Amino acid sequence: MPPVIDTVLVQLFAASRSSADPATQDFRLRRALPVSIYVEGDDDNVVFTVGEDLREQIKLLLEQTGDGYESVYEWGPFYGSYLVTIFGQSKRDELGGSFLKHSRDLVSDVLGLTNRIPPGVRVVLLVGSLTIHLGVAAAAAPIAVPLIVLEHIAYTIDAEEIAHAFKEAFL
């Protein structure tokens, strides 16, 4: 069965791509910033608890970034691990340079969540196009991954397989 395409999700992915596009740098726009949270581990209850805790923390961090990013939509959560994408949108128009600074600031703040990850749990966070690994086998620094990879998964994978497809693509 093909995946169901959610038009709001399509619009938010497009807004996220254009928010970071250098061609929009000189324009004051309400920018969109997606943050994906993937959690895996041996205990499903711990995975769910960590995922929900990080979800709430990320929403708070979005509110505190720059002039504030409002959580406007969530894609997920999906289980078989835990995966959710939160789309934040700037509360005020901003230039591209300001948006990139706010994105980097959010990455720094997210790295501060490491103490919330219990032993044996692996977390991968995508902040815009930067991938951050926390917990088991954490990477030393964020790596860039094209947002279109997550978008492709959203448009081509059935809901029951999304968490697995994310793991295959990013781990």
mmCIF file of the C-alpha atoms, coordinates in Angstrom:
data_MODEL
# 
_entry.id   MODEL 
# 
loop_
_atom_site.group_PDB 
_atom_site.id 
_atom_site.type_symbol 
_atom_site.label_atom_id 
_atom_site.label_alt_id 
_atom_site.label_comp_id 
_atom_site.label_asym_id 
_atom_site.label_entity_id 
_atom_site.label_seq_id 
_atom_site.pdbx_PDB_ins_code 
_atom_site.Cartn_x 
_atom_site.Cartn_y 
_atom_site.Cartn_z 
_atom_site.occupancy 
_atom_site.B_iso_or_equiv 
_atom_site.pdbx_formal_charge 
_atom_site.auth_seq_id 
_atom_site.auth_comp_id 
_atom_site.auth_asym_id 
_atom_site.auth_atom_id 
_atom_site.pdbx_PDB_model_num 
ATOM 1   C CA . MET A 1 1   ? 0.000  0.000  0.000  1.00 0.00 ? 1   MET A CA 1 
ATOM 2   C CA . PRO A 1 2   ? 1.498  3.384  -0.957 1.00 0.00 ? 2   PRO A CA 1 
ATOM 3   C CA . PRO A 1 3   ? 1.973  6.007  1.755  1.00 0.00 ? 3   PRO A CA 1 
ATOM 4   C CA . VAL A 1 4   ? -0.682 8.646  2.303  1.00 0.00 ? 4   VAL A CA 1 
ATOM 5   C CA . ILE A 1 5   ? 0.661  12.049 1.333  1.00 0.00 ? 5   ILE A CA 1 
ATOM 6   C CA . ASP A 1 6   ? -0.183 14.726 3.889  1.00 0.00 ? 6   ASP A CA 1 
ATOM 7   C CA . THR A 1 7   ? -0.410 18.121 2.135  1.00 0.00 ? 7   THR A CA 1 
ATOM 8   C CA . VAL A 1 8   ? 0.598  20.039 5.280  1.00 0.00 ? 8   VAL A CA 1 
ATOM 9   C CA . LEU A 1 9   ? 3.730  17.879 5.502  1.00 0.00 ? 9   LEU A CA 1 
ATOM 10  C CA . VAL A 1 10  ? 4.535  18.593 1.836  1.00 0.00 ? 10  VAL A CA 1 
ATOM 11  C CA . GLN A 1 11  ? 4.141  22.338 2.421  1.00 0.00 ? 11  GLN A CA 1 
ATOM 12  C CA . LEU A 1 12  ? 6.322  22.303 5.539  1.00 0.00 ? 12  LEU A CA 1 
ATOM 13  C CA . PHE A 1 13  ? 9.118  20.345 3.854  1.00 0.00 ? 13  PHE A CA 1 
ATOM 14  C CA . ALA A 1 14  ? 9.021  22.838 0.967  1.00 0.00 ? 14  ALA A CA 1 
ATOM 15  C CA . ALA A 1 15  ? 9.083  25.766 3.421  1.00 0.00 ? 15  ALA A CA 1 
ATOM 16  C CA . SER A 1 16  ? 11.995 24.136 5.287  1.00 0.00 ? 16  SER A CA 1 
ATOM 17  C CA . ARG A 1 17  ? 14.012 23.751 2.072  1.00 0.00 ? 17  ARG A CA 1 
ATOM 18  C CA . SER A 1 18  ? 13.335 27.311 0.955  1.00 0.00 ? 18  SER A CA 1 
ATOM 19  C CA . SER A 1 19  ? 14.110 28.672 4.440  1.00 0.00 ? 19  SER A CA 1 
ATOM 20  C CA . ALA A 1 20  ? 17.691 27.432 4.146  1.00 0.00 ? 20  ALA A CA 1 
ATOM 21  C CA . ASP A 1 21  ? 18.060 28.149 0.424  1.00 0.00 ? 21  ASP A CA 1 
ATOM 22  C CA . PRO A 1 22  ? 20.732 30.808 -0.285 1.00 0.00 ? 22  PRO A CA 1 
ATOM 23  C CA . ALA A 1 23  ? 18.380 32.331 -2.882 1.00 0.00 ? 23  ALA A CA 1 
ATOM 24  C CA . THR A 1 24  ? 16.081 33.473 -0.037 1.00 0.00 ? 24  THR A CA 1 
ATOM 25  C CA . GLN A 1 25  ? 18.874 34.859 2.162  1.00 0.00 ? 25  GLN A CA 1 
ATOM 26  C CA . ASP A 1 26  ? 18.102 38.536 1.521  1.00 0.00 ? 26  ASP A CA 1 
ATOM 27  C CA . PHE A 1 27  ? 14.354 38.257 2.098  1.00 0.00 ? 27  PHE A CA 1 
ATOM 28  C CA . ARG A 1 28  ? 12.541 38.657 5.405  1.00 0.00 ? 28  ARG A CA 1 
ATOM 29  C CA . LEU A 1 29  ? 10.422 35.517 5.732  1.00 0.00 ? 29  LEU A CA 1 
ATOM 30  C CA . ARG A 1 30  ? 8.853  33.417 8.452  1.00 0.00 ? 30  ARG A CA 1 
ATOM 31  C CA . ARG A 1 31  ? 11.314 30.516 8.298  1.00 0.00 ? 31  ARG A CA 1 
ATOM 32  C CA . ALA A 1 32  ? 10.530 26.831 8.895  1.00 0.00 ? 32  ALA A CA 1 
ATOM 33  C CA . LEU A 1 33  ? 12.900 24.593 10.844 1.00 0.00 ? 33  LEU A CA 1 
ATOM 34  C CA . PRO A 1 34  ? 12.278 20.833 11.191 1.00 0.00 ? 34  PRO A CA 1 
ATOM 35  C CA . VAL A 1 35  ? 13.730 18.855 14.095 1.00 0.00 ? 35  VAL A CA 1 
ATOM 36  C CA . SER A 1 36  ? 13.537 15.056 13.939 1.00 0.00 ? 36  SER A CA 1 
ATOM 37  C CA . ILE A 1 37  ? 14.034 12.832 16.974 1.00 0.00 ? 37  ILE A CA 1 
ATOM 38  C CA . TYR A 1 38  ? 14.906 9.144  16.570 1.00 0.00 ? 38  TYR A CA 1 
ATOM 39  C CA . VAL A 1 39  ? 15.392 6.946  19.654 1.00 0.00 ? 39  VAL A CA 1 
ATOM 40  C CA . GLU A 1 40  ? 16.261 3.251  19.811 1.00 0.00 ? 40  GLU A CA 1 
ATOM 41  C CA . GLY A 1 41  ? 17.196 0.844  22.578 1.00 0.00 ? 41  GLY A CA 1 
ATOM 42  C CA . ASP A 1 42  ? 16.385 -2.549 24.042 1.00 0.00 ? 42  ASP A CA 1 
ATOM 43  C CA . ASP A 1 43  ? 13.540 -1.448 26.341 1.00 0.00 ? 43  ASP A CA 1 
ATOM 44  C CA . ASP A 1 44  ? 10.502 -0.056 24.469 1.00 0.00 ? 44  ASP A CA 1 
ATOM 45  C CA . ASN A 1 45  ? 9.244  1.753  27.589 1.00 0.00 ? 45  ASN A CA 1 
ATOM 46  C CA . VAL A 1 46  ? 12.577 3.552  28.031 1.00 0.00 ? 46  VAL A CA 1 
ATOM 47  C CA . VAL A 1 47  ? 12.689 4.392  24.311 1.00 0.00 ? 47  VAL A CA 1 
ATOM 48  C CA . PHE A 1 48  ? 9.180  5.893  24.465 1.00 0.00 ? 48  PHE A CA 1 
ATOM 49  C CA . THR A 1 49  ? 9.926  7.831  27.683 1.00 0.00 ? 49  THR A CA 1 
ATOM 50  C CA . VAL A 1 50  ? 13.190 9.250  26.301 1.00 0.00 ? 50  VAL A CA 1 
ATOM 51  C CA . GLY A 1 51  ? 11.492 10.113 22.991 1.00 0.00 ? 51  GLY A CA 1 
ATOM 52  C CA . GLU A 1 52  ? 8.633  11.955 24.673 1.00 0.00 ? 52  GLU A CA 1 
ATOM 53  C CA . ASP A 1 53  ? 11.009 13.785 27.032 1.00 0.00 ? 53  ASP A CA 1 
ATOM 54  C CA . LEU A 1 54  ? 13.197 14.916 24.122 1.00 0.00 ? 54  LEU A CA 1 
ATOM 55  C CA . ARG A 1 55  ? 10.107 15.937 22.162 1.00 0.00 ? 55  ARG A CA 1 
ATOM 56  C CA . GLU A 1 56  ? 9.035  18.271 24.978 1.00 0.00 ? 56  GLU A CA 1 
ATOM 57  C CA . GLN A 1 57  ? 12.583 19.604 25.471 1.00 0.00 ? 57  GLN A CA 1 
ATOM 58  C CA . ILE A 1 58  ? 12.981 20.328 21.744 1.00 0.00 ? 58  ILE A CA 1 
ATOM 59  C CA . LYS A 1 59  ? 9.691  22.228 21.681 1.00 0.00 ? 59  LYS A CA 1 
ATOM 60  C CA . LEU A 1 60  ? 10.911 24.350 24.617 1.00 0.00 ? 60  LEU A CA 1 
ATOM 61  C CA . LEU A 1 61  ? 14.253 24.972 22.910 1.00 0.00 ? 61  LEU A CA 1 
ATOM 62  C CA . LEU A 1 62  ? 12.479 26.033 19.703 1.00 0.00 ? 62  LEU A CA 1 
ATOM 63  C CA . GLU A 1 63  ? 10.466 28.578 21.704 1.00 0.00 ? 63  GLU A CA 1 
ATOM 64  C CA . GLN A 1 64  ? 13.702 29.970 23.175 1.00 0.00 ? 64  GLN A CA 1 
ATOM 65  C CA . THR A 1 65  ? 15.631 30.150 19.885 1.00 0.00 ? 65  THR A CA 1 
ATOM 66  C CA . GLY A 1 66  ? 16.011 33.647 18.416 1.00 0.00 ? 66  GLY A CA 1 
ATOM 67  C CA . ASP A 1 67  ? 12.698 35.499 18.677 1.00 0.00 ? 67  ASP A CA 1 
ATOM 68  C CA . GLY A 1 68  ? 10.995 32.138 19.115 1.00 0.00 ? 68  GLY A CA 1 
ATOM 69  C CA . TYR A 1 69  ? 9.985  29.317 16.835 1.00 0.00 ? 69  TYR A CA 1 
ATOM 70  C CA . GLU A 1 70  ? 6.441  28.099 17.246 1.00 0.00 ? 70  GLU A CA 1 
ATOM 71  C CA . SER A 1 71  ? 5.806  24.364 16.970 1.00 0.00 ? 71  SER A CA 1 
ATOM 72  C CA . VAL A 1 72  ? 3.299  24.312 14.085 1.00 0.00 ? 72  VAL A CA 1 
ATOM 73  C CA . TYR A 1 73  ? 3.113  20.599 13.183 1.00 0.00 ? 73  TYR A CA 1 
ATOM 74  C CA . GLU A 1 74  ? 4.357  17.169 14.218 1.00 0.00 ? 74  GLU A CA 1 
ATOM 75  C CA . TRP A 1 75  ? 4.892  14.242 11.872 1.00 0.00 ? 75  TRP A CA 1 
ATOM 76  C CA . GLY A 1 76  ? 4.700  11.096 13.961 1.00 0.00 ? 76  GLY A CA 1 
ATOM 77  C CA . PRO A 1 77  ? 5.500  9.660  16.384 1.00 0.00 ? 77  PRO A CA 1 
ATOM 78  C CA . PHE A 1 78  ? 6.223  6.388  14.643 1.00 0.00 ? 78  PHE A CA 1 
ATOM 79  C CA . TYR A 1 79  ? 7.081  3.285  16.617 1.00 0.00 ? 79  TYR A CA 1 
ATOM 80  C CA . GLY A 1 80  ? 9.332  0.296  16.105 1.00 0.00 ? 80  GLY A CA 1 
ATOM 81  C CA . SER A 1 81  ? 11.790 2.619  17.825 1.00 0.00 ? 81  SER A CA 1 
ATOM 82  C CA . TYR A 1 82  ? 10.605 6.213  18.254 1.00 0.00 ? 82  TYR A CA 1 
ATOM 83  C CA . LEU A 1 83  ? 10.575 8.831  15.512 1.00 0.00 ? 83  LEU A CA 1 
ATOM 84  C CA . VAL A 1 84  ? 8.899  12.230 15.389 1.00 0.00 ? 84  VAL A CA 1 
ATOM 85  C CA . THR A 1 85  ? 9.575  15.398 13.398 1.00 0.00 ? 85  THR A CA 1 
ATOM 86  C CA . ILE A 1 86  ? 8.593  18.753 14.889 1.00 0.00 ? 86  ILE A CA 1 
ATOM 87  C CA . PHE A 1 87  ? 8.254  21.668 12.489 1.00 0.00 ? 87  PHE A CA 1 
ATOM 88  C CA . GLY A 1 88  ? 9.010  25.021 14.063 1.00 0.00 ? 88  GLY A CA 1 
ATOM 89  C CA . GLN A 1 89  ? 8.219  28.295 12.347 1.00 0.00 ? 89  GLN A CA 1 
ATOM 90  C CA . SER A 1 90  ? 9.771  31.634 13.262 1.00 0.00 ? 90  SER A CA 1 
ATOM 91  C CA . LYS A 1 91  ? 7.329  33.949 14.989 1.00 0.00 ? 91  LYS A CA 1 
ATOM 92  C CA . ARG A 1 92  ? 8.802  36.918 13.109 1.00 0.00 ? 92  ARG A CA 1 
ATOM 93  C CA . ASP A 1 93  ? 10.144 37.438 9.622  1.00 0.00 ? 93  ASP A CA 1 
ATOM 94  C CA . GLU A 1 94  ? 13.905 36.969 9.454  1.00 0.00 ? 94  GLU A CA 1 
ATOM 95  C CA . LEU A 1 95  ? 16.725 37.084 6.931  1.00 0.00 ? 95  LEU A CA 1 
ATOM 96  C CA . GLY A 1 96  ? 18.566 33.944 5.878  1.00 0.00 ? 96  GLY A CA 1 
ATOM 97  C CA . GLY A 1 97  ? 21.701 34.787 7.885  1.00 0.00 ? 97  GLY A CA 1 
ATOM 98  C CA . SER A 1 98  ? 19.665 35.169 11.053 1.00 0.00 ? 98  SER A CA 1 
ATOM 99  C CA . PHE A 1 99  ? 17.905 31.868 10.358 1.00 0.00 ? 99  PHE A CA 1 
ATOM 100 C CA . LEU A 1 100 ? 21.221 30.041 9.907  1.00 0.00 ? 100 LEU A CA 1 
ATOM 101 C CA . LYS A 1 101 ? 22.533 31.515 13.167 1.00 0.00 ? 101 LYS A CA 1 
ATOM 102 C CA . HIS A 1 102 ? 19.386 30.434 14.995 1.00 0.00 ? 102 HIS A CA 1 
ATOM 103 C CA . SER A 1 103 ? 19.702 26.935 13.492 1.00 0.00 ? 103 SER A CA 1 
ATOM 104 C CA . ARG A 1 104 ? 23.308 26.675 14.745 1.00 0.00 ? 104 ARG A CA 1 
ATOM 105 C CA . ASP A 1 105 ? 22.260 27.995 18.162 1.00 0.00 ? 105 ASP A CA 1 
ATOM 106 C CA . LEU A 1 106 ? 19.583 25.298 18.350 1.00 0.00 ? 106 LEU A CA 1 
ATOM 107 C CA . VAL A 1 107 ? 22.160 22.625 17.478 1.00 0.00 ? 107 VAL A CA 1 
ATOM 108 C CA . SER A 1 108 ? 24.326 23.838 20.381 1.00 0.00 ? 108 SER A CA 1 
ATOM 109 C CA . ASP A 1 109 ? 21.350 23.759 22.739 1.00 0.00 ? 109 ASP A CA 1 
ATOM 110 C CA . VAL A 1 110 ? 20.356 20.271 21.582 1.00 0.00 ? 110 VAL A CA 1 
ATOM 111 C CA . LEU A 1 111 ? 23.873 19.008 22.302 1.00 0.00 ? 111 LEU A CA 1 
ATOM 112 C CA . GLY A 1 112 ? 23.214 20.028 25.905 1.00 0.00 ? 112 GLY A CA 1 
ATOM 113 C CA . LEU A 1 113 ? 20.508 17.352 26.147 1.00 0.00 ? 113 LEU A CA 1 
ATOM 114 C CA . THR A 1 114 ? 23.113 14.580 26.289 1.00 0.00 ? 114 THR A CA 1 
ATOM 115 C CA . ASN A 1 115 ? 22.619 14.159 30.049 1.00 0.00 ? 115 ASN A CA 1 
ATOM 116 C CA . ARG A 1 116 ? 18.989 13.141 29.404 1.00 0.00 ? 116 ARG A CA 1 
ATOM 117 C CA . ILE A 1 117 ? 20.041 10.003 27.486 1.00 0.00 ? 117 ILE A CA 1 
ATOM 118 C CA . PRO A 1 118 ? 20.335 6.887  29.682 1.00 0.00 ? 118 PRO A CA 1 
ATOM 119 C CA . PRO A 1 119 ? 22.997 4.236  29.013 1.00 0.00 ? 119 PRO A CA 1 
ATOM 120 C CA . GLY A 1 120 ? 22.159 1.837  26.191 1.00 0.00 ? 120 GLY A CA 1 
ATOM 121 C CA . VAL A 1 121 ? 19.899 4.283  24.361 1.00 0.00 ? 121 VAL A CA 1 
ATOM 122 C CA . ARG A 1 122 ? 20.847 5.739  20.994 1.00 0.00 ? 122 ARG A CA 1 
ATOM 123 C CA . VAL A 1 123 ? 19.438 9.046  19.819 1.00 0.00 ? 123 VAL A CA 1 
ATOM 124 C CA . VAL A 1 124 ? 19.754 10.696 16.426 1.00 0.00 ? 124 VAL A CA 1 
ATOM 125 C CA . LEU A 1 125 ? 18.479 14.250 16.032 1.00 0.00 ? 125 LEU A CA 1 
ATOM 126 C CA . LEU A 1 126 ? 18.141 16.129 12.759 1.00 0.00 ? 126 LEU A CA 1 
ATOM 127 C CA . VAL A 1 127 ? 18.078 19.900 13.206 1.00 0.00 ? 127 VAL A CA 1 
ATOM 128 C CA . GLY A 1 128 ? 17.376 21.256 9.747  1.00 0.00 ? 128 GLY A CA 1 
ATOM 129 C CA . SER A 1 129 ? 20.039 19.471 7.728  1.00 0.00 ? 129 SER A CA 1 
ATOM 130 C CA . LEU A 1 130 ? 22.438 18.734 10.600 1.00 0.00 ? 130 LEU A CA 1 
ATOM 131 C CA . THR A 1 131 ? 22.460 15.251 12.122 1.00 0.00 ? 131 THR A CA 1 
ATOM 132 C CA . ILE A 1 132 ? 23.456 14.889 15.772 1.00 0.00 ? 132 ILE A CA 1 
ATOM 133 C CA . HIS A 1 133 ? 24.113 11.510 17.409 1.00 0.00 ? 133 HIS A CA 1 
ATOM 134 C CA . LEU A 1 134 ? 23.709 11.255 21.195 1.00 0.00 ? 134 LEU A CA 1 
ATOM 135 C CA . GLY A 1 135 ? 24.040 8.302  23.551 1.00 0.00 ? 135 GLY A CA 1 
ATOM 136 C CA . VAL A 1 136 ? 25.485 4.990  22.345 1.00 0.00 ? 136 VAL A CA 1 
ATOM 137 C CA . ALA A 1 137 ? 28.216 5.463  19.705 1.00 0.00 ? 137 ALA A CA 1 
ATOM 138 C CA . ALA A 1 138 ? 27.676 9.229  19.543 1.00 0.00 ? 138 ALA A CA 1 
ATOM 139 C CA . ALA A 1 139 ? 29.447 11.072 16.744 1.00 0.00 ? 139 ALA A CA 1 
ATOM 140 C CA . ALA A 1 140 ? 32.031 13.679 17.714 1.00 0.00 ? 140 ALA A CA 1 
ATOM 141 C CA . ALA A 1 141 ? 30.364 16.495 15.762 1.00 0.00 ? 141 ALA A CA 1 
ATOM 142 C CA . PRO A 1 142 ? 27.146 17.118 13.820 1.00 0.00 ? 142 PRO A CA 1 
ATOM 143 C CA . ILE A 1 143 ? 27.188 16.042 10.170 1.00 0.00 ? 143 ILE A CA 1 
ATOM 144 C CA . ALA A 1 144 ? 25.183 17.559 7.327  1.00 0.00 ? 144 ALA A CA 1 
ATOM 145 C CA . VAL A 1 145 ? 22.529 15.433 5.627  1.00 0.00 ? 145 VAL A CA 1 
ATOM 146 C CA . PRO A 1 146 ? 20.273 16.826 2.908  1.00 0.00 ? 146 PRO A CA 1 
ATOM 147 C CA . LEU A 1 147 ? 16.760 17.451 4.240  1.00 0.00 ? 147 LEU A CA 1 
ATOM 148 C CA . ILE A 1 148 ? 15.445 15.859 1.080  1.00 0.00 ? 148 ILE A CA 1 
ATOM 149 C CA . VAL A 1 149 ? 16.484 12.417 2.434  1.00 0.00 ? 149 VAL A CA 1 
ATOM 150 C CA . LEU A 1 150 ? 13.948 12.695 5.278  1.00 0.00 ? 150 LEU A CA 1 
ATOM 151 C CA . GLU A 1 151 ? 11.418 14.176 2.869  1.00 0.00 ? 151 GLU A CA 1 
ATOM 152 C CA . HIS A 1 152 ? 11.891 11.214 0.515  1.00 0.00 ? 152 HIS A CA 1 
ATOM 153 C CA . ILE A 1 153 ? 11.179 8.788  3.364  1.00 0.00 ? 153 ILE A CA 1 
ATOM 154 C CA . ALA A 1 154 ? 8.028  10.738 4.259  1.00 0.00 ? 154 ALA A CA 1 
ATOM 155 C CA . TYR A 1 155 ? 6.695  10.527 0.724  1.00 0.00 ? 155 TYR A CA 1 
ATOM 156 C CA . THR A 1 156 ? 7.608  6.962  -0.213 1.00 0.00 ? 156 THR A CA 1 
ATOM 157 C CA . ILE A 1 157 ? 7.445  4.753  2.887  1.00 0.00 ? 157 ILE A CA 1 
ATOM 158 C CA . ASP A 1 158 ? 4.305  3.355  4.496  1.00 0.00 ? 158 ASP A CA 1 
ATOM 159 C CA . ALA A 1 159 ? 3.742  4.509  8.110  1.00 0.00 ? 159 ALA A CA 1 
ATOM 160 C CA . GLU A 1 160 ? 4.598  1.143  9.704  1.00 0.00 ? 160 GLU A CA 1 
ATOM 161 C CA . GLU A 1 161 ? 8.038  1.175  8.056  1.00 0.00 ? 161 GLU A CA 1 
ATOM 162 C CA . ILE A 1 162 ? 9.051  4.811  8.597  1.00 0.00 ? 162 ILE A CA 1 
ATOM 163 C CA . ALA A 1 163 ? 11.126 4.294  11.779 1.00 0.00 ? 163 ALA A CA 1 
ATOM 164 C CA . HIS A 1 164 ? 12.994 1.403  10.118 1.00 0.00 ? 164 HIS A CA 1 
ATOM 165 C CA . ALA A 1 165 ? 13.607 3.442  6.938  1.00 0.00 ? 165 ALA A CA 1 
ATOM 166 C CA . PHE A 1 166 ? 14.970 6.315  9.023  1.00 0.00 ? 166 PHE A CA 1 
ATOM 167 C CA . LYS A 1 167 ? 17.363 3.945  10.806 1.00 0.00 ? 167 LYS A CA 1 
ATOM 168 C CA . GLU A 1 168 ? 18.570 2.494  7.506  1.00 0.00 ? 168 GLU A CA 1 
ATOM 169 C CA . ALA A 1 169 ? 19.138 5.938  6.005  1.00 0.00 ? 169 ALA A CA 1 
ATOM 170 C CA . PHE A 1 170 ? 20.829 7.654  8.955  1.00 0.00 ? 170 PHE A CA 1 
ATOM 171 C CA . LEU A 1 171 ? 22.603 4.991  11.022 1.00 0.00 ? 171 LEU A CA 1 
# 
